[in-house]
Amino acid sequence: MAQEFDVVIERDSEGTFVATVPALRGCHTQAKSLDGLMKRVKEAIALCLEVEGTPPKSLDFVGVQRVRVA
């Protein structure tokens, strides 16, 4: 059965894309291109599910907000 996961994508100061899957603790990967990142994040999710099993029921994704702290 197919599952869907929200993925947070960021880009570091060197231009590398970093993907994090909030529903799966410790599930993240990186790549130089978005196409490469999408391939790698699918592999990372599959590995995380293999190790951790079925994730707990996730929350509905609402959005991302940038917060500045002085």
C-alpha positions in Angstrom: 0.0 0.0 0.0 1.4 3.4 -1.0 2.0 5.9 1.8 2.6 9.7 1.5 4.9 11.8 3.6 5.5 15.5 3.9 9.1 16.4 3.1 10.8 19.7 4.2 13.4 20.8 1.7 16.1 23.3 2.5 19.3 24.5 0.7 22.6 25.0 2.6 25.1 27.7 2.1 27.0 25.6 -0.5 23.9 24.9 -2.6 23.3 21.4 -1.4 19.6 20.4 -1.0 18.6 18.8 2.3 15.4 16.9 2.8 13.9 16.0 6.2 10.8 13.8 6.8 9.3 15.0 10.0 7.0 11.9 10.5 10.0 9.6 10.5 12.6 10.4 13.2 16.1 10.7 11.8 14.9 10.4 8.2 16.9 12.9 6.1 19.2 13.0 3.1 20.9 15.4 0.8 21.9 15.9 -2.9 23.3 18.5 -5.3 20.0 18.6 -7.4 16.3 18.5 -6.7 15.9 15.5 -9.0 18.7 13.7 -7.1 17.1 14.7 -3.8 13.7 13.2 -4.7 15.3 9.9 -5.6 17.3 9.8 -2.4 14.4 10.9 -0.2 12.3 8.0 -1.5 15.2 5.6 -0.7 15.6 7.1 2.7 11.9 6.8 3.5 12.0 3.1 2.4 15.0 2.5 4.7 13.5 4.3 7.6 10.2 2.3 7.3 12.2 -0.9 7.1 14.0 -0.1 10.3 11.3 1.6 12.3 8.2 -0.1 10.9 4.9 1.7 10.3 5.1 5.3 11.5 2.6 6.7 14.0 -0.4 8.5 12.6 1.0 11.8 11.4 -0.4 15.3 11.9 -1.8 17.3 8.9 0.8 19.5 7.3 -0.1 23.2 7.7 2.9 25.0 6.5 6.4 26.4 7.3 7.0 29.7 9.0 10.4 31.4 9.4 10.8 33.0 12.8 13.5 35.5 13.7 14.9 35.5 17.2 17.1 38.3 18.5 
